[in-house]
Amino acid sequence: MAAIEAADRLACRVPEAHAATVCVAVLDLTGGLLTYCTAGHPPPLVVGPDTARYVPASGAGPLGTGARFAVATGQVEPHEVLLLYTDGIIERPGRTPAAATVELARVATDAVAGRGFDAPGDSVVDRVCTQTLELLVRETGHTDDVTLLAAGRRVPAPPLRLHLPAARSTTAVRDVLTAWLAAHDAGEDDRLALAHAVVEPTTNAYEHARPDTGDATVTLTADLHDDGRARIDVTDNGHWHERPRPGDERFREDHGLGLAMTATFADRLDIHRGEHGTTATVHRRLSGSARLLTAGQISHGAVLAAHQVADLMRIVEQPDSPSNRIAVHGPLDARHATELRAELVRRTLGGTHRLTVDLTGVTHLASAAVAELYRHRQDGSGPLRLYAPAGSTAHHVLTLINLPHTTGDPDLPGPGGVHG
């Protein structure tokens, strides 16, 4: 109510805001209680896989008109979606408001139930927003701006529990965790960040937990709290070893980079060293990004299924390129760091010739591979030039760790953005 009243006072002073309509809604995701206020705005739509219902308007008029605002309540059940919208989706050419209101409810219901486009990578709220917009606007066009805002309730997936020998846990941990996050409709950024965050301590367990006996194990536990915060614990059965210092034969320059990367990908990283093992706890609040679509971005066909990339690292020569260049595809993790190092040394002739490394196809970039890129990359005129286009996995990782790279293809004419 305080927000509506503040907006009303503003509308009294700003002529352009006079008689603007607004709907404010607060949804308790745990219990499903919906508290809302409509100020001359179309009422919220609650959508399930089989039915949809418009909640009653609270009865207030637009902002700045002297209306007295009231708060109403409703209920959103698990597996239902709350949809707020502007009247641009109702007032479409060739449709009466009544017909458009019925059509909106029907199309949104089909989207929740998965009866729309084949879009396996989209969450329920993504489907409701994008498919409803496309199906309705594609048929009639629109004369006013359209905004859809959705929030959904769902029964959370069970907590994740996984116990494996460390020697074969890296890929398994990444794949199982990614699937668990996908079951929670986690966004791509969260899936990417948390997969990297847990692989690093898993790799540490394999390399350092029990090097004498080789029987190190890793236990992964993952829980999602009601507030959207994920907690992931990676526990080994070894003993903590202090980091070797310069001069020690065990010293390597990349020691400690893995935990530093893990901390970068997490909201908080806790390390507990116990008598029976070490536990790395990663905390990160899951979130999703709003999509801003223009009329030109609305397609006229079904959404295609995402391409599934095999879990195989390949280094491909590009002899037709105008420069000395290779492309890397698949995961670059600890298993492939030695192979990457050998290829970089060979292709740069020991660091004396420039090499462009196209990282567009990289699906995972671990600290061991990052250490090799750091080792061979020299700022400015150095022999290694990294290319990772914006939106790629490599760009996300390299930007977070501040490793310079270009987002524009350096062998194509035109400016290329440099990050890091």
N, C-alpha and C positions, 0 to 999 in steps of 0.2 A: 504494500500500500504506500509506503514511504517513497518508493521509486516512481510510482504513478503520480503521486501528488507533486513531487519535484519536477517531473516532466510537464505537468499541467501548469505549474507556475512559470516554467520556461516558455511554454506555448503562449502564455498571456503577454509576454514581453517580446517575443520574436514573431513578426507577422507571418513569415513563411511556415511556421509550425502551427499556426492557428487551424483548428479543426482536424489536425492529424489524428489518425486512429492508431491504436497500439494494443497489443495483448501481452501481458506479462504472466508467466507461469512458473511455478516452482514444483518440481517433481521429486518426491522422496523415493529414491531408487530402491531402498530397502523394503519399505512397506507399501509403496505404490500410491500414497496419498498425493493427489494433485490439488494444489491451491493456485487459483488464477484470478485475473481481473481483465475483462475486456473493456476497452474504452472506444466504443463505436466500431470495433474490429470484428471480423468474422470469428466465430468461436473455434477453439481447438478441436481437432479430429483425433479420436482414439481408434487405432486400427489393429485388428487381430488377423490371423490367417483365414478366418471364415466370415467375420462380420466387422462392421465399422459403425461408429456412432459419434455424432457431434454433441459435445457437452453444451448445456444451456449457457447462453451469454449472461454475463453478470448484470447487464441492464444499464450500464453507464454510457454517456455520450462521448464524443471526441474530446481531445485535449483543448483547453483554452476556451471552452464554451460554457463554463459555469456548471458543468455536470458534477454530480456527487457520485463518487466511485464506491463500489462494493466488491467484496471478495467472495468468490464461490469455491466450492470444493468438489472433487470427483475422485475417481479411482482408476488407476491403470494396473492391469493384472500382468503377471509374468507372460512373456511372449507377445505382449502388446506394445505398440509404438504410439507415442504422442506426437502429433504433427501440427505445427504452427505454420501459417502460410499468409501471404499477402493476397489481396483481392485480384491481382493480375492473373492468377490461375483460375479464378472464377469468372471474371469478366472477359472471356475470350470471344473472338468473332464467331457469329453463327450459333451461339449457345445462349439460352436464357440462364440467369443465375441459378434457377432451380435445377435445370438439367445439368449445368456444369457442376453444381454441388453434389448431385448424385453420381456423376461421372468421376469426380475426384475420389469419392469414397470407394467406388468399385475398383478403380485402377490401383489405388493405394493398397487395398486388400489383396489384390493379385500380387503386388510386389512383395508384401510381407510373406505371403504363402509361397513365394518362389515360382509363381506362374507367369512371370514376365520374361525378360531376356535371360539367356544363360550367362550368368556373371558369377562364377564360383569364387572369385576373389573379393567380392563386395560383401560388406556386412548388411544386416537387415535395414539399418537406418540409411545406409548408402543406397540400397535398392529403392527404398521408398522415395527418397529425394530425386535421384537421377532418373529412374525409370518412369516415375509419375510425371516428372517434367517433360521427358522426351515423348512419351506416348500421347500426352494431352496436347502439347504445343506443336508437335509434328503434324497433327491432324488439322488443327485450326489456325495455327499461328497465334500471336499475342500482340496486344496493343499497349500493354503496360508492363512495367518490370515485375518479375516473379521471384519471390524468395520462399524457400521451403526450409524449415528447421525441425529436425526430428530428434527424439530421445526415446530409447527403448529399454524395457525391462526384460531380463532373461534369467533363467536359472543357471548359475555359474557352473562351469565344468568342474569335475572333481579335482582336488589337489593332485599335483604330479609327484610321483615317487619313483625314483630310478636308482638302481644299484648295479654297478658294472666294474669289471677290471679296468684299471686306468689305461692299459695298453690298447683297448679298443673302444674307449669311451668318447673320444672327441667328436667324431662324426655322429655317433648315436645320440649324444647329449644335444648337439645342435639340432638334429632332425626332430627328436621327440619334443624338445622345448618349443621349436617353431610351430609344430602341429598343435601343441597345447595353447600357445598364444593365439593361433588362428581360430581355435575353438572359442576363444573369448572375444573374437572380432578385433584383436589388437591391430593397430595401424602398422604400415610398413616400416616406419621409423622405429617404432618400439620393438618390432620383431627383429629388425636388423641390429639395433643397439644391444638388446638382451642376449641375442645369440652370440655376439662378439664378447659380451661381458662374461658369460659363463664358460666359453671355450678357453679363455685365458687361464683361469685357475684350474680347469680340467687338465690343460696341457702341463701346467706346473706340477700337478700331482703325478702325472705320468713320468716327467723328467726327474723330479726331485724327491717324491714322497718316500720311496723305498728302493733306491738305486742298488742296494746291496743284495736284496732278495728278489726283486722284480715282481712282488706280489701286491703292488699298490692297488687300491680300489678307490672308486669315486661314488659318492652318494649325492644325488641331486633331488632336492625338494623344492616345489614351487607352489605358492598360494597366492590367490587374488583376494584382497580385502574388499569390504563393501564400499570403501571410498575410492576404489579404482587403483589402489597401490599394490603392485606386485612385489612379493618378497621371494627371492630365490637363494637357496643355500647350496653351496658346493663344498662337500666335506671329503677329505681324504683320510687314510689311516696311517699316515707317516708322521714324521717329526719335523718341526720347523728348523730350517737351517739359515743362519744369518747370511746376508749377502756377502760374497767374496769381495775383498778389497783389492785395489790395484797392486800388482806384485804377486798375488796369489795365483797359482797355476790354473785355478778354476775360474778366474775372473774373465767375464765377457762384457763388452760395452753395452750389450742389449739386455743385461740382467736388470730386472725391475721394470722393463718397458711394458710387460704384460699386465701387471697390476695397475700401472699408470693408465693404460688404455681402458682397463675395466672401470676404474674410477671415473674416467671421462664419459663412459656410456651409461653410468648409473647416477641417480639422484644422490645416493649415499652408498658407500662401500665400507663394510665392517669386516675386520679380520680377527678371528679368535683362534689363539694358539693353545691347544690343550694337550694333555698327556697322551691322548690316543689319536690325535690327528689335528688338522687345521681346517677351519671352516671360513669360507669367504661368503659373506651375505650381501647380496645386491638388492637395493631398493630402487624402484622406479614407478612413477605414477603413469598409467597408460592413458593415452589421449589420441584424439583423431583430429584431422584438419578439415576445415570447411572447404567445399569446392565452389569456385566461382566460375560458372559456365556462361559463355556468350552464345548468341544464336548460331554462330558459325561452328561452334563445337558440338552442337547437338547432331548426332549421326542419324543416318537413315537406314540402319540395319542392326542386326543382333550383335551384341557384344561378344567378341570371340574369347574363348578360354585362354587363360594365360599360358605362355609357353613354359614347359617344364624343363629346366636345365639339368643335365645329368651331373652327378657328383664326381666329375672327372676333370682334373686340371690339365689343360693343354697349352703349350707355347707354340704359336704358329708364326712362321716366317712370312713376311710380306714383301716378296722380291719386286713386285711392281710399284712399290712406293718410291717416291723421289728421294727418300732418306733411308738410312739404315734403321729398320723398324721391325718390331715384333708385336704380336697381340697375344694377350693372356686370357684364357677362358676358364671358367669354373672356380672352385675354391682355392685360394692361396693360403694354406694354413701351415702348421709346423711340419707336416709330412712333406711339403713341397719346397721348403725354404732352401735346402741344399741344392735341389735341381734348379731353382730360380737363380741362386748365386752362381752356379756353374755357367748357366746360359748368359747371364749379364757379363761375366768375365770374358766369356768367349766372344760375344757379340761386340763388346767394346774394346777388344784386344787388350785386356788388362787395364781398362780405364783410360785408354788413349784416343778412342774414337767415340763420337757422339752416337747415342742410340735413343730412339723414340720407343717408349713402351706404352702400348694402347691397352688400358685397363677397363675398357668399356664392358667386356664380358665377364669380369670377375664377380663371383657371387658371394665370396667371403674373403676378407682380408685380415689375417691374424697378425699378432705382434711379431712373430718370427719372420714373416714375409716383409712387414714394415721395416724391421731392423735391416734387412738386406737392401731395401730401397733407400733407406737413410744412408747406409754405408756406401752405396754406389752413386748417390745423387749429390752433386756439388752445386750450390746456388750459382745462378748466373750462367757462366760459360762451361759448366761441368758436363761430363759425358752422357748423363742420363736425363731424358726429358719425359716426364710422366704426363699422360693424357687420360683424364677421367671426366667424361661429360657430366654436366649438372644432372642430378637425379640418380646417378649410378651409385652402386654400393661403394666403389672405390672413392668416388668424390665425397661421399658422406664421411668415410673413415679418414681420408687424407685431410679434409677440412677440420675435423675435430682435433686431430693431432698436429695440425699446422705444418704439414709437409707440402712444400710448393708443388703445384701441378697446374696444367692448363685444362680448361673446360671446352676450349675450341680446338678442333683438329688442327695440329700445327702444320700438316702437310697440305691443307686446303687454303686457297686464297681468302683473305679477310682477317679481321682481328680475332684473336683467341684470348678468352679471359684467363687470367692467372690468379690462383687462390693460394692462400697459405703464406 
